[in-house]
Amino acid sequence: MAAALSLARWPLRQFKSLIPLNRINVNGRIRAREVRVILAATKEVLGIMKTSDALRKANQLGLDLVEIAPTANPPVCQIVDFGKYRYEQSKLDKERHHSTSKVKELKFRVNIDAHDYMTKMRRGEDFLDKGNKVKVQLQFKGREMAHQELGDALMNRIRDDLSTMSQVEMPAKKAGRSINMVLAPLPQNKRKRKFKPIEDDEEFADDEDETDEDDEKEEAKEKA
């Protein structure tokens, strides 16, 4: 009785993703003779039952018997609509995947030189190879706004150069004096580097610092 009450206080989410979704045992695939049963809709613990009795109970309710903790003694099962369970589990898996990835930022100027461009491409590939998304921001300063087609061409070049490591999540969009684009990493088995990886002993200035320095130079030119 004490064990059942203790289990009743356990949140069901602690059983989520204990095993891959495609390997969950359902109904007749459950091999244990006895199982501890939870009614998912109310979180009521029905206690330890013969598997045949648990299956009969699930059938009476028009639901499924789903084994959610096969290594417990006895295994823990939920009486639940397996279709809904699978859908919710899939959503949780996607949310967990998104929460572990970060968004890194690369900033560009229309007149970026070849060396700086190569450095940013190498950094971008490193970010993507670690599973991070990359936000690409191209900023126009002063008279550069009169040549926005150069910015469009540069964004297309960046997209193409990183295409072996990423796919476009948000196409390039203009916003004021900037163009923004978001790239998401390809599945790991489809990623292929185009540029030389950054070595551990290499150091680069932060994009924010580079941008601030560029802004100061631009302001000085305009004042002159």
SVG drawing of the C-alpha trace seen along z (x, -y; Angstrom):
<svg xmlns="http://www.w3.org/2000/svg" viewBox="-15 -67 62 81">
<polyline fill="none" stroke="black" stroke-width="0.4" points="0.0,0.0 2.8,-2.4 4.5,-1.6 1.3,-2.4 0.9,-5.7 4.5,-6.6 4.1,-5.9 0.9,-7.9 2.9,-11.0 5.5,-10.5 4.9,-12.8 4.2,-10.7 6.7,-12.9 9.5,-11.2 8.8,-8.1 8.9,-10.0 11.6,-8.9 13.0,-6.1 13.1,-4.1 12.9,-5.1 9.4,-5.7 9.6,-3.0 10.6,-0.4 7.8,-0.9 5.9,2.3 2.1,1.9 -0.7,4.3 0.2,7.8 3.9,7.0 4.2,6.7 5.9,9.8 5.9,9.4 3.4,11.5 2.6,8.7 2.7,4.9 2.1,1.9 -0.7,-0.1 -1.5,-3.8 -4.6,-5.3 -3.0,-8.2 -6.2,-10.3 -6.5,-10.7 -3.0,-9.6 -4.7,-7.0 -2.5,-4.1 -4.5,-0.8 -1.7,1.2 0.0,4.4 -2.1,6.5 -1.7,9.6 -0.9,8.4 -3.9,10.2 -6.2,8.3 -4.5,5.0 -5.1,5.6 -8.7,6.5 -9.1,3.2 -7.6,1.2 -9.9,2.8 -12.9,2.1 -12.0,-1.6 -11.3,-1.6 -7.6,-2.4 -4.2,-0.8 -1.8,0.7 1.6,-1.0 4.8,0.1 6.6,-3.1 9.2,-1.7 10.1,1.8 13.1,2.1 11.1,1.3 10.1,4.2 7.4,4.9 7.3,2.9 5.2,-0.2 2.4,-0.6 -0.1,-3.3 -3.6,-2.8 -3.7,-5.5 -4.6,-6.2 -1.4,-5.2 -1.9,-7.4 -2.1,-10.5 0.8,-9.2 3.0,-8.8 2.0,-12.3 2.8,-14.0 6.0,-12.0 7.1,-13.2 6.4,-16.8 8.5,-16.4 11.4,-15.0 11.3,-17.9 11.1,-20.5 14.1,-18.9 16.0,-18.9 15.3,-22.6 16.1,-23.5 19.6,-22.0 20.6,-24.0 21.8,-27.6 21.7,-30.4 25.1,-31.8 25.5,-35.1 27.7,-36.1 27.8,-39.7 28.9,-40.9 29.5,-44.2 29.0,-44.6 32.7,-45.4 34.1,-42.5 37.6,-41.5 38.4,-37.9 40.3,-37.0 37.6,-38.1 35.0,-36.4 36.9,-33.1 37.3,-33.4 33.6,-33.9 32.8,-30.9 35.1,-28.7 33.4,-29.9 30.0,-29.3 30.9,-25.8 32.2,-25.2 28.9,-26.5 26.8,-24.3 29.0,-21.3 28.2,-21.6 24.5,-21.5 23.9,-25.3 21.8,-27.4 23.5,-30.4 21.9,-33.9 23.6,-35.8 23.3,-39.5 24.4,-41.9 24.5,-45.6 24.5,-48.5 26.3,-51.7 26.0,-55.2 26.0,-55.2 26.0,-51.4 22.2,-51.6 22.3,-52.8 23.8,-49.4 21.6,-46.9 21.9,-44.5 25.5,-43.9 24.1,-42.9 21.7,-40.5 24.5,-38.9 26.6,-38.5 23.8,-36.8 23.3,-34.4 27.0,-33.6 27.0,-32.9 24.0,-30.7 25.6,-28.7 29.0,-28.4 27.4,-27.0 24.9,-24.8 26.9,-21.6 26.5,-22.1 23.1,-23.8 19.7,-24.5 17.8,-27.7 15.4,-28.0 14.5,-31.7 15.3,-33.2 17.1,-36.5 14.8,-39.4 15.5,-43.1 14.9,-45.0 15.9,-48.7 19.6,-48.8 20.2,-45.1 19.4,-41.8 18.9,-38.8 18.9,-35.0 18.9,-32.0 20.6,-28.7 19.9,-25.4 22.4,-22.5 21.9,-19.5 21.7,-16.1 25.1,-15.1 25.5,-12.3 24.9,-14.8 27.2,-17.6 30.3,-18.1 32.9,-20.9 33.9,-23.2 36.4,-25.2 39.4,-24.4 38.3,-23.8 39.4,-26.4 42.3,-25.2 42.1,-25.3 44.9,-27.8 43.3,-30.2 41.6,-33.3 39.2,-35.7 37.7,-39.0 34.0,-38.8 31.5,-39.9 30.1,-42.5 33.6,-44.1 34.2,-44.0 30.9,-45.7 31.5,-48.4 35.0,-49.1 33.5,-49.4 30.8,-51.8 33.4,-54.0 35.4,-54.2 32.2,-54.9 31.2,-57.7 34.7,-59.2 34.5,-59.2 31.1,-60.8 32.3,-63.6 35.3,-64.2"/>
</svg>
